[in-house]
Amino acid sequence: MLQHGKEAEPAVPTVQAAVRTDRLAQFASRRRFLTGLAGAGAAFASPALLTGCGTASAKGATMKFWNFYAPQNSPDPAIRAQAKWFTDLIDLWNSSHSPKIELVYIPVGDYTNGAKLPTAFATGAGPDIFLLSPGDFLRYYNGGVLADLTPHLDHGVVKDYGTALTSRMVDGKVYALPMEVEPLAMFYSIDTWEKAGLSEGDIPTTWDQMLGLGDKLRTRTRAGVAFECLPGYFQNFTWYPWMWQGGGDVVDKQGNIVFDSKATRQALQMWQDAVKHGIAPRTNPAAGDVIGGFKGGNVAMWQTGIWNVASFKAFAPKYRYGVFKLPAPSGGKYVTTLGGWSFCANAQGSNSEAAAEFCAWAIGSMKDDAIDRMVDWCIRAKSDVAPRTTALERGAAKGGYDSTIMKKFKDEVFPGGRAEPRYPPVVYKAISDAIQATMLTGADVAAETQRAAESMKAYTKSYQGASLV
């Protein structure tokens, strides 16, 4: 369900130059990165510490697979279907492989925003297999936690994944296997739209049009447009496309910090203006429940992702909603963010080889059953774009993208996507602080942009780890 500087002095290395190829040098680098977290501050650094100590499981013992889909007694039919996909997968592995695997459920809030996963690794009790978002990739790779999956992959799999693997690779090796691709778009209430005398012809293509419609559609109890309000990797994930659309970025291809730019400032300003003028709320409508927020009349437009299509189908099959591409700034170009979770194996665990083998067997094989598993996940258990060409084509042939909404995601929203970046915690936090300060406290946009950029530059002078780009 994310997120080097090249200074003028020749003695300061770029991020690219900081990447280590020697394993001993990598280990020393990881220790500095994970125990120091220079510039992060104690409050933030504490949950980010990893030691690479591995897992408590003994070799040959049952492997633990941490996830947030395990319970099958959820009131949400979509979650039940997703949980069944996982349990069926594990049952199939356990029927013919050893060591066996046990699903360990972690509440989604603890998994995505809490410290449970990094704390487990820090205490030497990390799971053998776990799910990881792109935004957190470098934290775990630099910590020596991620096993190299490449030796276990069938020939042709890397090509089949294509660019979906780019942010999960280092030096040509694969360290995480995406199970899905999740583009962001704007969801809107058709009934609210029509009651205001609007039609599809009024769908906004620019920021000004979007905010203008939001202003028209808002009421005392209904937000005109909703952007993510809670700080975290997810908020950064939803904010990046607004910066990218204006040509901005955090890091350029050479590893230089380029965050302090006109595009960054206008993206922060747009969110600040939306909140300042009452078009967007300061807290998530319906406590972040997208389906509940729309059904309760609490929001007219909401920036969210393709995964909510399955939830609408399960919880509100008759609710009338539409989707459109994220509007762009004047003179800008459409871009959206592509997220999605990946299977990872613990490199320091006693069962690291078996864990890596499982990940490859599950979704990294060219066999029909592995491809079909991904199809079932993306078009039946959930609503996602399949990250593998074979699975996307097979899913389309089975009608998985025939509905109006899924077809729009596949044919219009997804093609303009860019993978969620993989920034380390200190870089992510600097961006997060800038978003929170400008959006919710009205802080000066230029000052916050500059502050964040300087913080990132200072950090990357001594950064040693995998490339940020």
URQUI-V412859 format. One record per residue. N is the residue number from 1. PHI is phi in whole degrees, 0 to 359 (none if undefined). BURIAL is + if it has 16 or more other ideal C-beta (glycine too) atoms within 10 Angstrom, else -. D_FIRST is the distance of its C-alpha to the first C-alpha in Angstrom with 1 decimal. Layout:
n->(N;N)
phi->(PHI;PHI)
burial->(BURIAL;BURIAL)
d_first->(D_FIRST;D_FIRST)
This chain:
n->(1;2;3;4;5;6;7;8;9;10;11;12;13;14;15;16;17;18;19;20;21;22;23;24;25;26;27;28;29;30;31;32;33;34;35;36;37;38;39;40;41;42;43;44;45;46;47;48;49;50;51;52;53;54;55;56;57;58;59;60;61;62;63;64;65;66;67;68;69;70;71;72;73;74;75;76;77;78;79;80;81;82;83;84;85;86;87;88;89;90;91;92;93;94;95;96;97;98;99;100;101;102;103;104;105;106;107;108;109;110;111;112;113;114;115;116;117;118;119;120;121;122;123;124;125;126;127;128;129;130;131;132;133;134;135;136;137;138;139;140;141;142;143;144;145;146;147;148;149;150;151;152;153;154;155;156;157;158;159;160;161;162;163;164;165;166;167;168;169;170;171;172;173;174;175;176;177;178;179;180;181;182;183;184;185;186;187;188;189;190;191;192;193;194;195;196;197;198;199;200;201;202;203;204;205;206;207;208;209;210;211;212;213;214;215;216;217;218;219;220;221;222;223;224;225;226;227;228;229;230;231;232;233;234;235;236;237;238;239;240;241;242;243;244;245;246;247;248;249;250;251;252;253;254;255;256;257;258;259;260;261;262;263;264;265;266;267;268;269;270;271;272;273;274;275;276;277;278;279;280;281;282;283;284;285;286;287;288;289;290;291;292;293;294;295;296;297;298;299;300;301;302;303;304;305;306;307;308;309;310;311;312;313;314;315;316;317;318;319;320;321;322;323;324;325;326;327;328;329;330;331;332;333;334;335;336;337;338;339;340;341;342;343;344;345;346;347;348;349;350;351;352;353;354;355;356;357;358;359;360;361;362;363;364;365;366;367;368;369;370;371;372;373;374;375;376;377;378;379;380;381;382;383;384;385;386;387;388;389;390;391;392;393;394;395;396;397;398;399;400;401;402;403;404;405;406;407;408;409;410;411;412;413;414;415;416;417;418;419;420;421;422;423;424;425;426;427;428;429;430;431;432;433;434;435;436;437;438;439;440;441;442;443;444;445;446;447;448;449;450;451;452;453;454;455;456;457;458;459;460;461;462;463;464;465;466;467;468;469)
phi->(none;none;245;none;302;237;275;294;290;296;285;270;284;281;297;300;290;280;293;260;256;283;297;294;295;298;297;299;298;297;299;294;296;275;264;264;43;310;83;282;91;299;298;273;293;307;286;267;287;231;249;71;284;94;241;282;294;276;301;89;285;301;276;261;243;282;200;237;240;297;296;255;254;293;289;271;301;294;295;298;294;291;297;296;301;292;294;297;299;291;299;294;300;296;285;219;227;215;288;284;237;242;284;241;277;239;310;302;296;291;287;273;244;269;251;299;292;297;294;299;293;295;261;78;239;293;290;288;226;203;263;219;270;301;298;257;303;291;303;274;294;297;275;74;273;272;282;286;269;308;299;263;275;294;299;99;293;300;294;295;287;63;291;297;267;308;281;248;239;220;52;79;252;264;242;202;246;295;259;193;232;235;282;261;209;259;264;215;275;293;297;299;302;292;295;268;77;256;223;300;293;262;302;286;243;235;298;300;296;297;292;296;293;300;294;289;271;285;224;296;246;232;285;289;211;242;247;299;256;279;292;153;301;294;298;303;305;282;273;309;299;295;288;298;299;269;92;272;199;266;226;272;294;271;92;275;285;233;296;281;218;300;296;296;296;288;291;296;294;298;295;296;297;300;286;303;266;77;281;245;278;274;231;296;302;51;56;90;278;299;296;297;296;289;297;277;72;268;206;262;222;215;281;206;243;300;300;286;299;296;291;298;297;279;260;216;299;260;291;266;221;228;224;219;298;300;296;246;289;302;82;267;228;300;212;230;262;249;254;134;269;230;276;226;242;283;292;262;281;294;250;300;293;293;295;295;299;299;303;292;299;292;222;241;246;271;287;302;294;291;294;296;300;293;300;300;294;279;239;243;292;226;228;217;273;288;281;256;302;299;288;295;293;291;295;294;295;272;86;293;238;278;295;303;290;293;295;296;298;292;266;243;283;300;300;262;270;227;299;303;289;243;280;292;307;294;292;305;294;297;293;301;298;294;296;297;295;282;289;254;247;72;296;297;297;298;294;291;296;295;300;296;297;294;298;293;297;298;294;285;298;245;295;225;177;293;303;277;234)
burial->(+;+;+;+;+;+;-;-;-;-;-;-;+;+;+;-;-;+;+;+;-;-;-;-;-;+;-;-;+;+;+;-;+;+;-;-;+;-;+;+;-;-;-;+;+;-;-;+;+;+;+;+;+;+;+;+;+;-;-;-;-;-;+;+;+;+;+;+;+;+;-;-;-;-;-;-;-;+;+;+;+;+;+;-;+;+;-;-;+;+;-;-;+;-;-;-;-;-;+;-;+;+;+;-;-;+;-;-;-;-;+;+;-;-;-;-;+;+;+;+;+;+;-;-;-;+;+;+;+;+;+;+;+;+;+;+;+;+;+;+;+;+;+;+;+;+;+;-;+;+;-;+;+;-;-;-;+;+;-;+;+;-;-;+;+;-;+;+;+;+;-;-;-;+;+;+;+;+;+;+;+;+;+;+;+;+;+;+;+;-;-;+;+;-;-;-;-;+;-;-;-;-;+;+;-;-;+;-;-;+;+;-;+;+;-;-;+;+;-;-;-;+;+;+;+;+;+;+;+;-;+;-;+;+;+;+;+;+;+;+;+;+;+;+;+;+;-;+;+;+;+;-;-;-;+;+;+;+;+;+;+;-;+;+;+;+;+;+;+;+;+;+;+;+;+;-;-;-;+;+;+;-;-;+;+;+;-;-;-;+;+;+;+;+;+;-;-;+;+;+;+;+;+;+;+;+;+;+;+;+;+;+;+;+;+;-;-;-;-;-;+;+;+;+;+;+;+;+;+;-;-;+;-;+;+;+;+;+;+;+;+;+;+;+;+;+;+;+;+;+;+;+;-;+;+;+;+;+;+;+;+;+;+;+;+;-;-;-;-;+;+;-;+;+;+;+;+;+;+;-;+;+;+;+;+;+;+;+;-;+;+;+;-;+;+;+;-;-;-;+;+;-;-;-;+;+;-;+;+;+;-;-;+;+;-;+;+;-;+;+;+;+;+;+;+;+;+;+;+;+;+;+;+;+;+;+;+;+;+;-;-;-;+;-;+;-;-;+;+;+;+;+;+;-;+;+;+;+;+;+;+;-;+;+;+;+;+;+;+)
d_first->(0.0;9.2;12.0;25.0;27.3;30.6;33.4;36.9;38.5;38.8;38.3;34.7;32.5;29.7;26.3;27.3;30.4;28.7;27.0;28.9;30.1;32.3;30.6;32.7;31.8;28.1;28.5;30.4;27.8;25.0;27.2;27.8;24.2;22.9;25.9;26.7;23.6;26.2;26.0;22.9;25.1;25.5;23.2;20.2;21.4;22.0;18.5;17.8;20.9;20.9;24.2;23.5;25.8;24.3;24.3;27.0;27.4;30.7;31.2;31.5;30.0;27.3;23.9;21.0;17.6;15.0;12.2;11.1;12.7;16.3;18.4;20.2;21.8;19.1;20.6;17.8;19.2;15.9;14.5;18.0;17.9;14.7;16.3;19.5;18.0;17.1;20.5;22.4;21.0;22.0;25.3;26.1;25.6;27.6;30.4;31.2;29.8;30.3;29.0;27.3;23.6;22.6;19.3;18.4;16.2;14.4;13.4;9.8;10.9;12.7;10.2;7.4;10.2;13.3;15.5;16.0;14.8;16.5;19.4;19.9;20.4;22.6;24.8;25.2;23.4;20.2;19.1;20.5;17.3;13.7;10.1;8.7;6.2;8.7;9.0;10.4;12.5;15.7;15.8;16.2;18.2;20.6;20.9;22.3;19.8;18.7;21.3;22.5;21.8;24.1;27.3;25.8;24.6;27.0;28.8;27.1;23.5;22.6;24.3;22.7;19.1;20.5;18.5;15.1;16.3;17.5;14.9;15.1;18.9;21.5;25.2;24.7;23.2;20.0;18.0;14.8;14.7;11.9;11.9;10.5;10.1;8.4;10.7;11.1;14.4;16.7;17.4;20.9;23.4;26.3;28.7;28.2;28.6;31.8;33.3;33.1;35.0;32.1;31.4;29.3;31.6;30.3;26.7;26.1;25.8;26.2;24.8;28.2;28.3;24.9;25.9;29.3;28.1;25.8;29.0;30.9;28.6;27.9;30.0;30.5;28.0;25.7;23.4;24.2;20.7;17.6;15.3;12.7;15.1;13.6;13.5;10.6;8.3;6.4;10.0;11.0;8.5;10.2;13.5;14.1;15.4;18.0;19.3;19.3;21.2;24.1;24.3;22.8;20.7;20.1;21.8;24.2;25.0;27.7;25.5;26.9;25.1;25.4;23.3;26.4;27.1;28.0;24.8;22.7;25.2;25.3;21.5;21.7;24.9;23.5;20.9;23.8;26.2;24.2;24.0;27.5;29.0;27.3;25.5;22.0;21.7;21.2;19.0;16.5;18.6;18.9;16.9;13.7;14.7;14.6;17.0;19.2;19.3;20.6;22.9;24.3;25.1;23.2;21.6;22.9;20.1;16.3;13.9;10.8;9.4;11.1;9.6;11.9;14.8;15.0;15.0;17.7;19.6;19.6;20.2;21.9;23.4;26.1;24.2;25.0;22.2;21.7;19.3;20.3;19.2;18.4;21.9;23.2;25.5;29.2;29.9;26.3;24.4;21.5;18.2;14.6;11.4;10.0;6.6;5.9;6.5;10.1;13.1;15.0;18.5;20.0;22.8;24.8;25.0;28.2;26.7;24.8;26.6;26.0;22.3;22.0;24.3;22.1;19.0;21.4;23.1;20.1;18.5;20.6;24.0;26.0;27.4;27.0;25.5;22.5;22.1;22.6;20.0;17.3;19.1;19.1;15.4;14.6;17.5;18.6;16.2;13.3;13.4;12.1;14.0;15.3;14.9;18.5;21.5;23.4;20.6;20.1;23.9;24.4;21.8;23.6;26.9;26.0;25.2;21.5;21.3;24.6;23.5;23.8;20.1;18.8;21.6;20.8;17.2;18.7;21.8;21.1;17.5;16.2;19.4;19.0;15.6;15.0;12.5;10.1;12.6;13.0;15.0;16.3;16.0;19.2;18.3;14.9;16.8;19.6;17.5;15.9;19.4;20.7;18.4;19.1;22.8;23.4;21.4;22.5;25.7;27.2;27.6;29.3;26.9;29.1;29.6;25.9;25.1;28.0;27.2;23.7;25.2;28.0;25.8;23.8;27.1;28.6;25.8;25.8;29.6;29.3;25.9;26.3;23.6;21.9;21.9;19.3;19.8)
